[in-house]
Amino acid sequence: MIKPVQIFFRYIGYYFRATTIYRIHSPFVYEFIKATLEDKRTYYQFAELESIRRRLLRNKRTIEVTDFGAGSQVITTRHRAIGSMASSSLTPPAYSRLLFRMVNYLKPKTLLELGTSFGISSLYLYLPNKKAKMVTMEGCPNVAQIAQNSFDQMKADDLQLVNAPFDQSLPDVLTQFDQIDFLFVDGNHKREPTLFYFKQALKKATDKSCFVFHDIHWTEEMEGAWRTIQEHPRVRLTIDLFFMGLVFFNPDVKEKEHYTIIESKWKPWVRGFFK
């Protein structure tokens, strides 16, 4: 089990390394952070999706879980209460809204998510542009069924859910895509599977693709996977937001750039006039 104190000390390290939007010199990164991390606008879809989250959190029904990933930090039994699973595994509201804003800003035409869970993050990714092609993958049948119910409730008819283990089915799923514009990985939180997903999806990446990896500081394994991804020759730009790592491939970035960024409200003294 991952100890909260370990996460805390990793966060402290991140906090002291991180800069804010006011010390970003790259025009692309500045505009991206302004439109995503620093944007405080509320969209009407947020309320609808958070009402689904609240219902899941209150749900005391127990389901049998087939866990293909690194497992839950909190829950280790095969039979788990939906509410307990939702509280420990769903992408938190702030980061869900961040995903929504990323898609809204980048406007990808194709999206792939590895790790549907109960479908909250999937819907946050899907709703900014319903015309985009999106596939989300979930290994556990009972979890996938709950996610599908959420999709049906939101009338997300074009959101395709693939219920299969990633390691076995990802290569086949990728054949559905000519390219992957946006990838969100929140599945098996181990080094080798994460790198496998990255390398497989990389075959479909373009110069404008954005890959997002959740929980990059969850364990030493995940931190190692993140460093390996940063070092890949096709990767030109990365952004570390602690709970998420963002990867870009634009070859116009001649020298690799790696940013560690925090929302400006958490470091209010780091302003532009201190550059």
Secondary structure, 3 states (H helix, E strand, C coil): CCCHHHHHHHHHHHHHHCECHHHCCCHHHHHHHHHCCCCCCCCHHHHHHHHHHHHHHHCCCEEECCCCCCCCCCCCCCEEEHHHHHHHHCCCHHHHHHHHHHHHHHCCCEEEEECCCCCHHHHHHHHHHCCCEEEEEECCHHHHHHHHHHHHHCCCCCEEEEECCHHHHHHHHHCCCCCEEEEEECCCCCHHHHHHHHHHHHCCEEEEEEEEEECCCCCHHHHHHHHHHHHCCCCCEEEECCCEEEEECCCCCCCCEEEEECCHHHCCCCCHHHC
